[in-house]
Amino acid sequence: MNLKVGRSASGKSGRSGELLAQKLHAEGISNQQVLKAIALSPRHIFVPEILAHKAYDNTALPIGQGQTISQPYIVAKMSELLLTEYLPQNVLEIGTGSGYQTSILAQIIPKVFSVERIKSLQWQAKRRLQSMDLHNVSMKHGDGWQGWASKAPFDAIIVTAAPTSIPEALLTQLAEGGKLVIPVGDHAQILKIITRNGDNFHEQQVEAVRFVPLVPGSVI
Ligand code: SAH
């Protein structure tokens, strides 16, 4: 595990990150690798400066372009769901956004691939990850409905925006035994886990969630 998390080790974020991790533990998050990554991560660098004082609250916050950084509980929950049974050797994330979820995954999983449709968000996320000394992340500006075929198969895929139905490309890019964690729906969304077994895909429903839509087609 990469513990070089730059700015988090010093100053205000260390203690605040720890308190956030304790709160999430009390709310049912039990994976120690996830809790450790949350404790060490400087969430304040992933939000607009004017909202930095709210960075360690357990809430989603606006990050510009009509998008949000996900609530820490849901970041932790989705990460934890990917890590049951075995440690994935690679993960594809759809919806880089602020890069916070990406940074948590990059502290645990050896290779992280992340796709974002809004160039300016992707660029800012890249700079934040570099400032944390996380160099095991590859980013792509593109449409997440298509996944990232040339890097497939993936042991794990996580989608942090909600499609109305599961994109076919993501199922085909899942490795044998791999897991896809994805919110699905329009107004009423359900977080689902899809596990691949050959040509069969086993589906589990986790809980009701609220994400921005996974916008099909165009990139900006
Ligand atoms: N995990 C991120 C969540 C960001 S919100 C965080 O915690 O910061 C979801 C992101 O998905 C937004 O940045 C949005 O631009 C992106 N997105 C929406 N549709 C997409 C698509 N088709 N392909 C790639 N990214 C998409």
Residues whose N, C-alpha, C, O or C-beta is under 5 A from the ligand:
A	BS01	SAH	Q67 T68 I69 S70 I94 G95 T96 G97 S98 G99 Y100 Q101 V115 E116 R117 I118 G142 D143 G144 W145 T160 A161 P213 L214 V215 P216
